[in-house]
Amino acid sequence: MHYIITTTADDPHVGTPAMERVTVTRTAVATLDEARDVVTGIVEEREPFSHKVQETAGSNLSAMRESGGTVGPLPDGTVIEVRRVRWSAIADELPEYMPLFADGGYNKAILAAFNGAHA
């Protein structure tokens, strides 16, 4: 199970809020638990003093199925989508070819390359 977490928010350069959404971050992880940890960090970063928002997000994460799900919109309009994908969907977005590693490091290399390209 592999996941891409995409965070979107209103574009601050557009005159009217919610006219256009932009991708703020994209992160790839190997497990649903890792996805939950990433989403928790995003919520805590965007809403650090709102325990109610963090509790609601935590409830959404607890209920999230293997297929993924959505958290938000947060009060600032941020939406976090967790989407289950195949390795090929992650590898296809890499800036260059990733060779296979005999020691099983291929999966870690793909995730590191994806996250480096989307940092």
C-alpha positions in Angstrom: 0.0 0.0 0.0 1.5 3.3 -1.1 0.0 6.7 -0.7 0.4 10.2 -2.0 -0.7 13.0 0.3 -1.6 16.2 -1.5 -2.3 19.5 0.4 -4.1 22.2 -1.4 -5.0 25.7 -0.4 -6.5 28.9 -1.8 -4.0 30.8 -4.0 -3.0 33.9 -2.1 -2.2 35.7 -5.4 -5.8 35.5 -6.6 -8.1 38.4 -5.6 -11.0 36.4 -4.4 -10.5 33.4 -2.0 -11.4 30.0 -3.3 -11.2 31.2 -6.9 -8.2 29.0 -7.5 -6.6 26.2 -5.6 -2.9 25.5 -5.6 -1.0 22.4 -4.5 1.0 23.3 -1.4 2.8 20.0 -0.8 2.9 16.5 -2.2 4.4 13.6 -0.2 4.7 9.9 -0.9 4.7 7.3 1.8 4.6 3.5 2.0 1.9 2.8 4.6 -1.4 4.2 5.8 0.1 4.8 9.2 2.8 6.9 7.7 0.2 8.8 5.8 -1.7 9.5 9.0 1.5 10.8 10.6 2.2 13.1 7.7 -1.4 14.5 7.8 -1.2 15.0 11.6 1.9 17.0 11.1 0.3 19.2 8.4 -2.7 19.9 10.6 -0.6 20.7 13.6 1.6 23.1 11.5 -1.4 24.9 9.9 -3.6 25.0 13.0 -1.1 24.8 15.9 -3.4 26.3 18.6 -6.7 24.8 17.6 -7.3 21.6 19.6 -10.8 21.3 18.2 -9.5 21.2 14.6 -6.8 18.7 15.6 -9.3 16.5 17.3 -11.6 16.6 14.2 -8.7 15.8 11.9 -7.7 13.0 14.2 -11.2 11.5 14.0 -11.1 11.7 10.2 -7.8 10.0 10.2 -9.0 7.2 12.5 -11.9 6.5 10.2 -9.8 6.6 7.1 -9.9 3.4 5.1 -7.1 1.7 3.2 -8.2 3.5 0.0 -7.4 6.9 1.6 -9.6 9.9 2.2 -9.8 13.6 2.8 -9.2 15.8 5.8 -10.6 19.3 5.7 -11.2 21.9 4.7 -9.4 23.3 7.7 -10.4 26.8 8.9 -7.8 28.4 6.6 -9.3 26.5 3.6 -6.6 23.8 3.4 -7.7 20.4 2.2 -5.5 17.3 2.6 -6.1 14.3 0.4 -4.7 10.9 1.0 -4.8 8.7 -2.1 -3.7 5.1 -2.4 -1.6 4.6 -5.5 0.6 1.9 -7.2 4.4 2.3 -7.0 4.3 3.0 -10.7 2.2 6.2 -10.1 4.9 7.4 -7.8 7.8 6.3 -10.0 6.2 7.9 -13.1 6.6 11.3 -11.5 10.3 11.0 -10.8 12.6 13.4 -12.7 14.8 10.6 -13.8 15.0 6.8 -14.1 15.4 4.9 -10.8 17.5 1.7 -11.1 16.4 -1.4 -9.2 18.4 -2.2 -6.0 19.1 -5.9 -5.2 19.0 -5.1 -1.5 15.4 -4.0 -1.5 16.2 -0.4 -1.3 14.2 0.4 -4.4 11.0 1.3 -2.5 12.9 3.7 -0.2 14.8 5.2 -3.2 11.5 5.9 -5.1 9.9 7.6 -2.0 13.0 9.6 -1.4 13.3 10.8 -5.0 9.6 11.6 -5.2 9.7 13.6 -1.9 12.9 15.4 -3.0 11.3 16.4 -6.3 8.2 17.7 -4.6 9.9 19.5 -1.7 
